[in-house]
Amino acid sequence: MNYTIEKIAWIDCIFAPMNDVNSITVRIMCKGWSNNETEQQNWIAHCLEHMFFKWWERYKTQKDVAETLDSIGAVYNAFTGNNTVEYFVKCAPNFIDQSLDVLADMMMNARFDVDELEKEKWVIIQEMKMYEDNPMSLVSEKQRLRYFGNNSFGRPVIWNEKTVSSFTPQDLRDYKDSLYTKDNLIIVIAGKWAENEEIRRLIEKYFVWMNEKRTVDSPVFSNNLPDKHESFFKKWTEQNHLIIAAPGFLWTDDRRYAAKVLASILVSLLDDKAY
């Protein structure tokens, strides 16, 4: 796939034209999310993701957002990971203006209403419990915590009810302002469009007022392997889940390709044994 990388309004932008499709996807990524959280802040990235869909400046209510995006047949969503939080809108090519407008209003003008925040805390706690009831998800979270420890790299994206319940609207504003900045975003646009110049103009139009520099540093990763080499977590289900983990390679190491092939072979052998 051919793509180009440009800096527009001080934001890194990736353009991936796909002329054989009849849609366009705008994805905005903010770097460094749950890996930037302290133990007391844990969950705030995920909470921001939820609250960003609540109440903005040009779009006053969730209904306004839904009506705007549904009226153009858009698919939209967001998710929070350890390294990024991402938001996307997929629609017909001629509606890219509305897509960028909605995403920009979300990131610059979100208003964290205290009543809406209290409602959303309950939603996030229920989501946390849902993952705890999923053995496949739970064993992965336990493995990462066991392997990396109680730090920003080992803790789950959603940690505990105490932190979920503790934050105020001002906490969300401060954390958003520290990371939702021009130098910390990546905008990816893939699909079919007529010309780059129009997209450049729209990005400059909607994101010109965003803060320029992030004000928090990423934590230093300390690769401390556990002293004990096994860990067990008992949960009363009818399933057993096992994870075997070992140190891998840097993403720049060419041996990672052979490691991926080996992992695929081992998985296929396990699948054969299962049947």
Secondary structure as a PSIPRED ss2 file (coil, helix, strand):
# PSIPRED VFORMAT (PSIPRED V4.0)

   1 M C   1.000  0.000  0.000
   2 N C   1.000  0.000  0.000
   3 Y C   1.000  0.000  0.000
   4 T E   0.000  0.000  1.000
   5 I E   0.000  0.000  1.000
   6 E E   0.000  0.000  1.000
   7 K E   0.000  0.000  1.000
   8 I E   0.000  0.000  1.000
   9 A C   1.000  0.000  0.000
  10 W C   1.000  0.000  0.000
  11 I E   0.000  0.000  1.000
  12 D E   0.000  0.000  1.000
  13 C E   0.000  0.000  1.000
  14 I E   0.000  0.000  1.000
  15 F E   0.000  0.000  1.000
  16 A E   0.000  0.000  1.000
  17 P E   0.000  0.000  1.000
  18 M C   1.000  0.000  0.000
  19 N C   1.000  0.000  0.000
  20 D C   1.000  0.000  0.000
  21 V C   1.000  0.000  0.000
  22 N C   1.000  0.000  0.000
  23 S C   1.000  0.000  0.000
  24 I E   0.000  0.000  1.000
  25 T E   0.000  0.000  1.000
  26 V E   0.000  0.000  1.000
  27 R E   0.000  0.000  1.000
  28 I E   0.000  0.000  1.000
  29 M E   0.000  0.000  1.000
  30 C E   0.000  0.000  1.000
  31 K E   0.000  0.000  1.000
  32 G C   1.000  0.000  0.000
  33 W C   1.000  0.000  0.000
  34 S H   0.000  1.000  0.000
  35 N H   0.000  1.000  0.000
  36 N H   0.000  1.000  0.000
  37 E C   1.000  0.000  0.000
  38 T C   1.000  0.000  0.000
  39 E C   1.000  0.000  0.000
  40 Q C   1.000  0.000  0.000
  41 Q C   1.000  0.000  0.000
  42 N C   1.000  0.000  0.000
  43 W C   1.000  0.000  0.000
  44 I H   0.000  1.000  0.000
  45 A H   0.000  1.000  0.000
  46 H H   0.000  1.000  0.000
  47 C H   0.000  1.000  0.000
  48 L H   0.000  1.000  0.000
  49 E H   0.000  1.000  0.000
  50 H H   0.000  1.000  0.000
  51 M H   0.000  1.000  0.000
  52 F C   1.000  0.000  0.000
  53 F C   1.000  0.000  0.000
  54 K C   1.000  0.000  0.000
  55 W C   1.000  0.000  0.000
  56 W C   1.000  0.000  0.000
  57 E C   1.000  0.000  0.000
  58 R C   1.000  0.000  0.000
  59 Y C   1.000  0.000  0.000
  60 K C   1.000  0.000  0.000
  61 T C   1.000  0.000  0.000
  62 Q H   0.000  1.000  0.000
  63 K H   0.000  1.000  0.000
  64 D H   0.000  1.000  0.000
  65 V H   0.000  1.000  0.000
  66 A H   0.000  1.000  0.000
  67 E H   0.000  1.000  0.000
  68 T H   0.000  1.000  0.000
  69 L H   0.000  1.000  0.000
  70 D H   0.000  1.000  0.000
  71 S H   0.000  1.000  0.000
  72 I C   1.000  0.000  0.000
  73 G C   1.000  0.000  0.000
  74 A C   1.000  0.000  0.000
  75 V E   0.000  0.000  1.000
  76 Y E   0.000  0.000  1.000
  77 N E   0.000  0.000  1.000
  78 A E   0.000  0.000  1.000
  79 F E   0.000  0.000  1.000
  80 T E   0.000  0.000  1.000
  81 G C   1.000  0.000  0.000
  82 N C   1.000  0.000  0.000
  83 N C   1.000  0.000  0.000
  84 T E   0.000  0.000  1.000
  85 V E   0.000  0.000  1.000
  86 E E   0.000  0.000  1.000
  87 Y E   0.000  0.000  1.000
  88 F E   0.000  0.000  1.000
  89 V E   0.000  0.000  1.000
  90 K E   0.000  0.000  1.000
  91 C E   0.000  0.000  1.000
  92 A C   1.000  0.000  0.000
  93 P H   0.000  1.000  0.000
  94 N H   0.000  1.000  0.000
  95 F H   0.000  1.000  0.000
  96 I H   0.000  1.000  0.000
  97 D H   0.000  1.000  0.000
  98 Q H   0.000  1.000  0.000
  99 S H   0.000  1.000  0.000
 100 L H   0.000  1.000  0.000
 101 D H   0.000  1.000  0.000
 102 V H   0.000  1.000  0.000
 103 L H   0.000  1.000  0.000
 104 A H   0.000  1.000  0.000
 105 D H   0.000  1.000  0.000
 106 M H   0.000  1.000  0.000
 107 M H   0.000  1.000  0.000
 108 M H   0.000  1.000  0.000
 109 N H   0.000  1.000  0.000
 110 A C   1.000  0.000  0.000
 111 R C   1.000  0.000  0.000
 112 F C   1.000  0.000  0.000
 113 D C   1.000  0.000  0.000
 114 V H   0.000  1.000  0.000
 115 D H   0.000  1.000  0.000
 116 E H   0.000  1.000  0.000
 117 L H   0.000  1.000  0.000
 118 E H   0.000  1.000  0.000
 119 K H   0.000  1.000  0.000
 120 E H   0.000  1.000  0.000
 121 K H   0.000  1.000  0.000
 122 W H   0.000  1.000  0.000
 123 V H   0.000  1.000  0.000
 124 I H   0.000  1.000  0.000
 125 I H   0.000  1.000  0.000
 126 Q H   0.000  1.000  0.000
 127 E H   0.000  1.000  0.000
 128 M H   0.000  1.000  0.000
 129 K H   0.000  1.000  0.000
 130 M H   0.000  1.000  0.000
 131 Y H   0.000  1.000  0.000
 132 E H   0.000  1.000  0.000
 133 D C   1.000  0.000  0.000
 134 N C   1.000  0.000  0.000
 135 P H   0.000  1.000  0.000
 136 M H   0.000  1.000  0.000
 137 S H   0.000  1.000  0.000
 138 L H   0.000  1.000  0.000
 139 V H   0.000  1.000  0.000
 140 S H   0.000  1.000  0.000
 141 E H   0.000  1.000  0.000
 142 K H   0.000  1.000  0.000
 143 Q H   0.000  1.000  0.000
 144 R H   0.000  1.000  0.000
 145 L H   0.000  1.000  0.000
 146 R H   0.000  1.000  0.000
 147 Y H   0.000  1.000  0.000
 148 F H   0.000  1.000  0.000
 149 G C   1.000  0.000  0.000
 150 N C   1.000  0.000  0.000
 151 N C   1.000  0.000  0.000
 152 S C   1.000  0.000  0.000
 153 F C   1.000  0.000  0.000
 154 G C   1.000  0.000  0.000
 155 R C   1.000  0.000  0.000
 156 P C   1.000  0.000  0.000
 157 V C   1.000  0.000  0.000
 158 I C   1.000  0.000  0.000
 159 W C   1.000  0.000  0.000
 160 N C   1.000  0.000  0.000
 161 E H   0.000  1.000  0.000
 162 K H   0.000  1.000  0.000
 163 T H   0.000  1.000  0.000
 164 V H   0.000  1.000  0.000
 165 S C   1.000  0.000  0.000
 166 S C   1.000  0.000  0.000
 167 F C   1.000  0.000  0.000
 168 T C   1.000  0.000  0.000
 169 P H   0.000  1.000  0.000
 170 Q H   0.000  1.000  0.000
 171 D H   0.000  1.000  0.000
 172 L H   0.000  1.000  0.000
 173 R H   0.000  1.000  0.000
 174 D H   0.000  1.000  0.000
 175 Y H   0.000  1.000  0.000
 176 K H   0.000  1.000  0.000
 177 D H   0.000  1.000  0.000
 178 S H   0.000  1.000  0.000
 179 L H   0.000  1.000  0.000
 180 Y C   1.000  0.000  0.000
 181 T C   1.000  0.000  0.000
 182 K H   0.000  1.000  0.000
 183 D H   0.000  1.000  0.000
 184 N H   0.000  1.000  0.000
 185 L E   0.000  0.000  1.000
 186 I E   0.000  0.000  1.000
 187 I E   0.000  0.000  1.000
 188 V E   0.000  0.000  1.000
 189 I E   0.000  0.000  1.000
 190 A E   0.000  0.000  1.000
 191 G E   0.000  0.000  1.000
 192 K C   1.000  0.000  0.000
 193 W C   1.000  0.000  0.000
 194 A C   1.000  0.000  0.000
 195 E C   1.000  0.000  0.000
 196 N H   0.000  1.000  0.000
 197 E H   0.000  1.000  0.000
 198 E H   0.000  1.000  0.000
 199 I H   0.000  1.000  0.000
 200 R H   0.000  1.000  0.000
 201 R H   0.000  1.000  0.000
 202 L H   0.000  1.000  0.000
 203 I H   0.000  1.000  0.000
 204 E H   0.000  1.000  0.000
 205 K H   0.000  1.000  0.000
 206 Y H   0.000  1.000  0.000
 207 F H   0.000  1.000  0.000
 208 V C   1.000  0.000  0.000
 209 W C   1.000  0.000  0.000
 210 M C   1.000  0.000  0.000
 211 N C   1.000  0.000  0.000
 212 E C   1.000  0.000  0.000
 213 K C   1.000  0.000  0.000
 214 R C   1.000  0.000  0.000
 215 T C   1.000  0.000  0.000
 216 V C   1.000  0.000  0.000
 217 D C   1.000  0.000  0.000
 218 S C   1.000  0.000  0.000
 219 P C   1.000  0.000  0.000
 220 V C   1.000  0.000  0.000
 221 F C   1.000  0.000  0.000
 222 S C   1.000  0.000  0.000
 223 N C   1.000  0.000  0.000
 224 N C   1.000  0.000  0.000
 225 L C   1.000  0.000  0.000
 226 P C   1.000  0.000  0.000
 227 D C   1.000  0.000  0.000
 228 K C   1.000  0.000  0.000
 229 H C   1.000  0.000  0.000
 230 E C   1.000  0.000  0.000
 231 S C   1.000  0.000  0.000
 232 F C   1.000  0.000  0.000
 233 F C   1.000  0.000  0.000
 234 K C   1.000  0.000  0.000
 235 K C   1.000  0.000  0.000
 236 W C   1.000  0.000  0.000
 237 T C   1.000  0.000  0.000
 238 E C   1.000  0.000  0.000
 239 Q C   1.000  0.000  0.000
 240 N C   1.000  0.000  0.000
 241 H C   1.000  0.000  0.000
 242 L C   1.000  0.000  0.000
 243 I C   1.000  0.000  0.000
 244 I C   1.000  0.000  0.000
 245 A C   1.000  0.000  0.000
 246 A C   1.000  0.000  0.000
 247 P C   1.000  0.000  0.000
 248 G C   1.000  0.000  0.000
 249 F C   1.000  0.000  0.000
 250 L C   1.000  0.000  0.000
 251 W C   1.000  0.000  0.000
 252 T C   1.000  0.000  0.000
 253 D C   1.000  0.000  0.000
 254 D C   1.000  0.000  0.000
 255 R H   0.000  1.000  0.000
 256 R H   0.000  1.000  0.000
 257 Y H   0.000  1.000  0.000
 258 A H   0.000  1.000  0.000
 259 A H   0.000  1.000  0.000
 260 K H   0.000  1.000  0.000
 261 V H   0.000  1.000  0.000
 262 L H   0.000  1.000  0.000
 263 A H   0.000  1.000  0.000
 264 S H   0.000  1.000  0.000
 265 I H   0.000  1.000  0.000
 266 L H   0.000  1.000  0.000
 267 V H   0.000  1.000  0.000
 268 S H   0.000  1.000  0.000
 269 L H   0.000  1.000  0.000
 270 L H   0.000  1.000  0.000
 271 D H   0.000  1.000  0.000
 272 D H   0.000  1.000  0.000
 273 K H   0.000  1.000  0.000
 274 A H   0.000  1.000  0.000
 275 Y C   1.000  0.000  0.000
